């Protein structure tokens, strides 16, 4: 009955492997024995996600990924395994809530399908021609603290053989129907030629899907009990920091032939999803350090050349009674004047670039005064040090020698 949607899911599952990019998979293997539920550092991630309007909360959530495909399990065996795993997890002391999802958000992974409205077939350029979608179980939205604006979560009514249902986000509702009160509306999902008819049973707030820098995208959730044919990731909200070993033992007891599961705090999964942004930030920091070094060397070179060119002038000033500190002040003043001009021009350009990059800035304004103030102070200190050596050399010039210079 749901062959169209299942075929779409299987194709995407095959393309995504275990639903996590290869680089992240390798990192997860390295961290597999890394502990519990990340309660030691939720605050920083919470601030970043709040600033990015992520509208979900992975703090205190543990992600559990089990690869049943490599063990040759059939579709029904997978369904039974994940059903039992979810039940066992919910009964584990210290677990507040748990749910399954096929493609975890904020992990750089996604899957797409086609949404077709009865009175508006999808056309090229239509925002609903391709939409994000995910397969979830009851409890997933609660665990990730994704709020329902209206309607109900999936429940025991949504099983294989029952009418098709879906939960959509606010962006989907607004783009498809022009409003968010869309409970009971129908649309087609999975194919433009033979779409699966589904009824909207709930609308969620918009939440980030691929990364924290995402703009709102139309998103559809479908119930796993109606179409679950592939591996899933279990998310658990827990107050127990030592939950990971317990779950690992339960999974081994359920099926010893499966490869070891990957368990890690969800905030680490989000952090791994931020690896490209972190790499870009590290490169930018490195280039910034090189630029600062070039500023210091360039300023020193210009002032040293200036002092060499003004040797006779400096000699005359000192012969007429100028003190060493007055000569030093003269040279440093010239260098700081150049620095001041550079700061004004550079900060103006930095503000303009910050406005262009505001979509990747979280928890900080593109014109943050503390950031620009700190940059200005650092540049002034570096410039003062670069000016000091030529100024010191000028102040120690022998007037008699200087006056003999041609």
C-alpha positions as CSV (number, residue, x, y, z in Angstrom):
1,X,0.0,0.0,0.0
2,X,2.8,2.3,0.8
3,X,5.3,1.0,-1.8
4,X,5.9,4.5,-3.3
5,X,7.1,6.0,-0.1
6,X,9.0,2.9,1.0
7,X,10.9,2.8,-2.4
8,X,11.8,6.5,-2.0
9,X,13.1,5.8,1.6
10,X,15.1,2.8,0.5
11,X,16.8,4.7,-2.3
12,X,17.7,7.6,0.0
13,X,18.9,5.2,2.7
14,X,21.1,3.4,0.2
15,X,22.5,6.8,-0.9
16,X,23.1,8.1,2.6
17,X,24.6,4.8,4.0
18,X,23.8,5.0,7.7
19,X,22.3,8.5,7.3
20,X,25.5,10.1,8.5
21,X,28.3,11.5,6.2
22,X,31.4,9.3,6.0
23,X,33.6,11.8,7.8
24,X,31.1,12.0,10.7
25,X,30.9,8.2,10.8
26,X,34.6,7.9,11.3
27,X,34.5,10.5,14.1
28,X,31.6,8.7,15.7
29,X,33.6,5.4,15.8
30,X,36.4,7.3,17.5
31,X,34.0,8.6,20.1
32,X,31.9,5.5,20.5
33,X,33.0,4.8,24.0
34,X,32.8,8.5,25.0
35,X,30.2,8.4,27.8
36,X,26.7,9.6,28.6
37,X,24.4,12.4,27.8
38,X,26.5,15.5,27.5
39,X,25.2,17.2,30.7
40,X,28.6,18.6,31.3
41,X,28.3,21.2,28.5
42,X,24.8,22.0,27.3
43,X,24.9,25.7,28.0
44,X,27.2,26.7,25.1
45,X,25.2,24.7,22.5
46,X,21.9,26.0,24.0
47,X,23.1,29.5,23.5
48,X,24.2,28.8,19.9
49,X,21.0,27.0,19.0
50,X,18.9,29.7,20.6
51,X,20.7,32.5,18.8
52,X,20.3,30.5,15.5
53,X,16.5,30.1,16.2
54,X,17.0,26.3,15.9
55,X,13.7,25.7,17.8
56,X,14.9,22.3,19.1
57,X,16.9,21.3,22.1
58,X,19.5,18.5,21.9
59,X,21.0,19.2,25.3
60,X,20.8,16.1,27.5
61,X,19.9,14.0,24.5
62,X,21.8,10.8,23.6
63,X,21.9,9.6,19.9
64,X,22.1,5.8,19.3
65,X,22.7,4.5,15.9
66,X,22.6,0.7,15.2
67,X,23.6,-0.8,11.8
68,X,21.3,-3.7,11.2
69,X,21.8,-3.7,7.4
70,X,25.4,-5.0,7.5
71,X,24.2,-7.9,9.6
72,X,21.8,-9.0,6.9
73,X,18.6,-8.4,8.8
74,X,15.3,-8.5,6.8
75,X,12.8,-5.6,6.8
76,X,10.6,-7.3,9.3
77,X,13.5,-8.2,11.6
78,X,14.6,-4.6,11.5
79,X,11.2,-3.4,12.4
80,X,10.9,-5.8,15.3
81,X,14.4,-4.9,16.5
82,X,13.9,-1.1,16.6
83,X,10.4,-1.6,18.1
84,X,11.8,-3.6,20.9
85,X,14.8,-1.3,21.3
86,X,12.6,1.7,21.7
87,X,10.4,-0.1,24.3
88,X,13.5,-1.2,26.2
89,X,14.9,2.3,26.2
90,X,11.7,3.9,27.4
91,X,11.6,1.5,30.4
92,X,15.2,2.2,31.3
93,X,15.5,4.2,34.6
94,X,16.6,7.7,34.0
95,X,15.1,8.0,30.5
96,X,12.5,10.8,30.3
97,X,11.5,10.2,26.6
98,X,12.7,8.5,23.5
99,X,11.9,8.3,19.8
100,X,13.3,7.2,16.4
101,X,14.2,9.2,13.3
102,X,15.8,8.1,10.1
103,X,17.8,11.2,9.3
104,X,18.8,13.2,12.5
105,X,18.6,17.0,12.2
106,X,21.7,19.2,12.3
107,X,24.0,16.3,11.1
108,X,24.5,17.7,7.5
109,X,22.2,14.9,6.2
110,X,18.8,15.2,4.7
111,X,16.3,13.4,2.5
112,X,13.8,14.9,0.1
113,X,10.5,13.8,-1.5
114,X,7.8,15.4,-3.6
115,X,4.6,17.0,-2.3
116,X,1.7,17.4,-4.7
117,X,-1.4,19.5,-3.8
118,X,-4.7,18.3,-5.2
119,X,-5.5,21.7,-6.8
120,X,-1.9,22.7,-7.6
121,X,0.3,20.0,-9.3
122,X,4.0,20.5,-8.6
123,X,5.6,22.5,-11.5
124,X,9.3,23.4,-12.1
125,X,10.1,26.3,-9.8
126,X,7.2,25.4,-7.4
127,X,8.5,25.6,-3.8
128,X,6.8,22.4,-3.0
129,X,8.1,20.3,-5.8
130,X,10.9,19.0,-3.5
131,X,10.4,19.0,0.2
132,X,12.4,17.8,3.2
133,X,10.9,14.8,4.9
134,X,11.8,12.5,7.8
135,X,10.4,9.2,9.3
136,X,9.8,9.4,13.0
137,X,8.1,7.5,15.8
138,X,5.9,8.9,18.6
139,X,8.1,10.5,21.2
140,X,10.6,12.0,18.8
141,X,9.2,15.5,18.8
142,X,8.9,15.5,22.6
143,X,12.5,14.3,23.0
144,X,13.9,17.0,20.8
145,X,11.4,19.6,22.2
146,X,10.0,20.5,18.9
147,X,6.7,22.2,19.7
148,X,3.3,21.3,18.1
149,X,1.5,24.4,17.0
150,X,-1.7,22.4,16.6
151,X,-2.8,18.8,16.2
152,X,-1.5,15.6,17.7
153,X,1.7,13.5,17.6
154,X,1.7,10.1,15.9
155,X,0.2,7.3,18.0
156,X,-1.0,3.7,17.9
157,X,-3.6,4.6,15.3
158,X,-0.9,5.3,12.7
159,X,0.1,1.8,11.7
160,X,0.6,-0.1,8.4
161,X,-2.8,-0.4,6.7
162,X,-4.3,2.7,8.2
163,X,-5.0,5.9,6.2
164,X,-1.9,8.0,5.4
165,X,-1.0,10.8,7.8
166,X,1.7,13.4,8.1
167,X,2.9,16.1,10.4
168,X,4.2,19.2,8.6
169,X,6.1,22.3,9.8
170,X,4.8,25.9,9.6
171,X,6.8,26.7,6.5
172,X,5.2,23.8,4.6
173,X,1.7,24.9,5.8
174,X,2.2,28.5,4.8
175,X,3.7,27.7,1.4
176,X,1.1,25.0,0.6
177,X,-2.0,26.5,2.0
178,X,-1.2,30.1,3.0
179,X,-2.0,29.5,6.6
180,X,-1.0,27.2,9.6
181,X,-4.5,26.0,10.5
182,X,-4.3,23.0,8.1
183,X,-5.4,20.1,10.2
184,X,-7.4,17.7,8.1
185,X,-6.0,18.9,4.7
186,X,-4.7,16.4,2.2
187,X,-1.8,16.3,-0.2
188,X,0.2,13.8,-2.2
189,X,3.6,12.6,-1.1
190,X,6.3,10.5,-2.7
191,X,5.7,10.9,-6.5
192,X,4.2,13.4,-8.9
193,X,2.6,10.6,-11.0
194,X,1.4,8.2,-8.2
195,X,1.5,10.2,-5.0
196,X,0.5,8.7,-1.6
197,X,-2.5,10.6,-0.2
198,X,-1.8,11.8,3.3
199,X,-3.8,13.8,5.8
200,X,-2.2,16.5,7.9
201,X,-2.7,15.6,11.6
202,X,-0.4,18.3,13.2
203,X,1.7,21.4,12.5
204,X,5.1,21.9,14.2
205,X,7.1,25.0,14.7
206,X,9.9,25.5,12.2
207,X,13.2,23.9,13.3
208,X,16.6,23.6,11.8
209,X,17.1,20.6,9.5
210,X,20.5,20.2,8.0
211,X,22.6,22.8,9.9
212,X,22.2,25.7,12.3
213,X,22.7,28.1,9.3
214,X,19.6,26.8,7.5
215,X,16.8,29.0,6.4
216,X,13.3,27.6,7.1
217,X,12.4,24.8,4.6
218,X,9.1,22.9,4.1
219,X,9.3,19.7,6.1
220,X,7.0,16.7,6.4
221,X,7.2,13.9,9.0
222,X,5.7,10.5,8.3
223,X,5.1,7.7,10.9
224,X,7.7,5.0,11.0
225,X,5.1,2.3,11.9
226,X,3.6,2.7,8.4
227,X,6.8,2.7,6.3
228,X,9.8,1.8,8.5
229,X,12.0,-0.4,6.4
230,X,15.5,0.9,7.2
231,X,17.9,1.7,10.0
232,X,17.0,4.4,12.4
233,X,18.7,6.6,15.0
234,X,17.2,6.6,18.5
235,X,17.3,9.8,20.5
236,X,16.8,9.7,24.3
237,X,16.4,12.5,26.8
238,X,17.9,11.4,30.0
239,X,19.1,12.7,33.4
240,X,21.6,9.7,33.8
241,X,25.1,10.6,32.6
242,X,26.0,6.8,32.7
243,X,23.3,5.7,30.3
244,X,25.5,4.7,27.3
245,X,27.0,1.5,28.8
246,X,23.5,0.4,29.9
247,X,22.1,0.8,26.4
248,X,25.1,-0.8,24.8
249,X,24.6,-3.9,27.0
250,X,20.9,-4.0,26.1
251,X,21.6,-3.9,22.4
252,X,24.2,-6.6,22.7
253,X,21.7,-8.7,24.7
254,X,19.0,-8.2,22.0
255,X,21.2,-9.2,19.1
256,X,24.8,-10.1,19.7
257,X,25.5,-10.5,15.9
258,X,25.0,-6.7,15.3
259,X,28.1,-4.5,15.1
260,X,28.7,-2.3,18.1
261,X,26.3,0.6,18.2
262,X,27.4,4.2,18.1
263,X,26.3,6.2,21.1
264,X,27.2,9.9,21.6
265,X,25.6,13.0,23.0
266,X,23.5,14.8,20.4
267,X,25.4,18.0,21.0
268,X,28.5,16.2,19.7
269,X,26.6,15.1,16.7
270,X,25.6,18.7,16.1
271,X,29.3,19.7,16.7
272,X,30.4,17.2,14.0
273,X,27.8,18.7,11.7
274,X,29.5,22.0,12.3
275,X,32.9,20.7,11.3
276,X,32.9,22.5,7.9
277,X,32.0,25.8,9.6
278,X,34.7,25.2,12.3
279,X,37.3,24.4,9.6
280,X,36.4,27.6,7.8
281,X,36.7,29.6,11.0
282,X,40.1,28.0,11.7
283,X,41.3,28.9,8.3
284,X,40.0,32.5,8.7
285,X,41.8,32.7,12.0
286,X,45.0,31.5,10.5
287,X,44.8,34.0,7.6
288,X,44.0,36.7,10.1
289,X,47.1,35.8,12.2
290,X,49.2,35.9,9.0
291,X,47.6,39.3,8.0
292,X,48.4,40.6,11.5
293,X,52.1,39.5,11.1
294,X,52.3,41.2,7.7
295,X,50.8,44.4,9.2
296,X,53.5,44.4,11.9
297,X,56.4,43.6,9.5
298,X,55.1,46.1,6.9
299,X,54.7,48.9,9.5
300,X,58.1,48.2,10.9
301,X,59.6,48.3,7.4
302,X,57.9,51.6,6.5
303,X,59.0,53.3,9.7
304,X,62.6,51.9,9.5
305,X,62.9,53.3,6.0
306,X,61.4,56.6,7.1
307,X,63.9,56.9,10.0
308,X,66.8,56.1,7.6
309,X,65.6,58.8,5.2
310,X,65.2,61.3,8.0
311,X,68.6,60.7,9.7
312,X,69.9,64.2,9.0
313,X,66.6,65.8,10.2
314,X,66.7,63.7,13.4
315,X,70.4,64.7,13.9
316,X,69.6,68.3,13.6
317,X,66.6,68.1,16.0
318,X,68.9,66.4,18.6
319,X,71.7,68.9,18.0
320,X,69.2,71.7,18.7
321,X,68.2,70.1,22.0
322,X,65.5,67.5,21.3
323,X,65.4,64.8,23.9
324,X,65.4,61.1,23.2
325,X,61.8,60.6,24.2
326,X,60.7,63.5,21.9
327,X,62.4,61.8,19.0
328,X,60.7,58.5,19.9
329,X,57.4,60.2,20.2
330,X,57.9,61.7,16.7
331,X,58.5,58.4,15.1
332,X,55.8,56.5,17.0
333,X,53.3,59.3,16.1
334,X,53.9,58.8,12.4
335,X,53.4,55.1,12.7
336,X,50.2,55.3,14.7
337,X,48.9,57.8,12.2
338,X,49.2,55.2,9.5
339,X,47.7,52.6,11.8
340,X,44.7,54.9,12.6
341,X,44.0,55.4,8.9
342,X,44.2,51.6,8.3
343,X,41.9,50.9,11.3
344,X,39.2,53.3,10.0
345,X,39.2,51.9,6.5
346,X,39.6,48.2,7.7
347,X,36.8,48.4,10.3
348,X,34.5,50.0,7.7
349,X,35.2,47.1,5.3
350,X,34.8,44.6,8.2
351,X,31.3,45.9,9.1
352,X,30.3,45.5,5.4
353,X,31.5,42.0,5.3
354,X,29.9,41.2,8.6
355,X,26.5,42.2,7.3
356,X,27.0,39.9,4.3
357,X,28.0,37.0,6.6
358,X,25.2,37.5,9.2
359,X,23.5,34.2,8.2
360,X,26.5,32.3,9.6
361,X,26.9,34.3,12.8
362,X,25.1,32.9,15.9
363,X,24.9,34.6,19.2
364,X,26.8,37.7,18.0
365,X,25.9,40.8,16.0
366,X,27.6,41.6,12.7
367,X,28.5,45.0,14.3
368,X,29.3,43.7,17.8
369,X,31.1,46.6,19.5
370,X,33.1,44.3,21.8
371,X,34.5,42.3,18.9
372,X,35.5,45.4,16.9
373,X,36.9,47.1,20.1
374,X,39.1,44.1,20.8
375,X,40.3,44.0,17.2
376,X,41.2,47.7,17.4
377,X,43.1,47.3,20.7
378,X,45.1,44.3,19.4
379,X,46.0,46.1,16.2
380,X,47.1,49.2,18.1
381,X,49.3,47.2,20.5
382,X,50.9,45.3,17.6
383,X,51.4,48.6,15.7
384,X,53.0,50.2,18.8
385,X,55.4,47.3,19.2
386,X,56.3,47.6,15.5
387,X,56.9,51.3,15.9
388,X,59.0,50.9,19.0
389,X,62.2,49.5,17.4
390,X,62.6,52.2,14.7
391,X,61.8,54.9,17.3
392,X,64.4,53.5,19.7
393,X,66.9,53.4,16.9
394,X,66.1,57.0,16.0
395,X,66.4,58.1,19.6
396,X,69.9,56.6,19.9
397,X,71.2,58.3,16.8
398,X,74.5,60.3,17.4
399,X,73.9,63.9,16.2
400,X,77.5,64.2,14.9
401,X,77.2,61.1,12.8
402,X,73.7,62.0,11.6
403,X,74.9,65.4,10.4
404,X,77.6,63.8,8.3
405,X,75.1,61.6,6.4
406,X,74.6,62.8,2.8
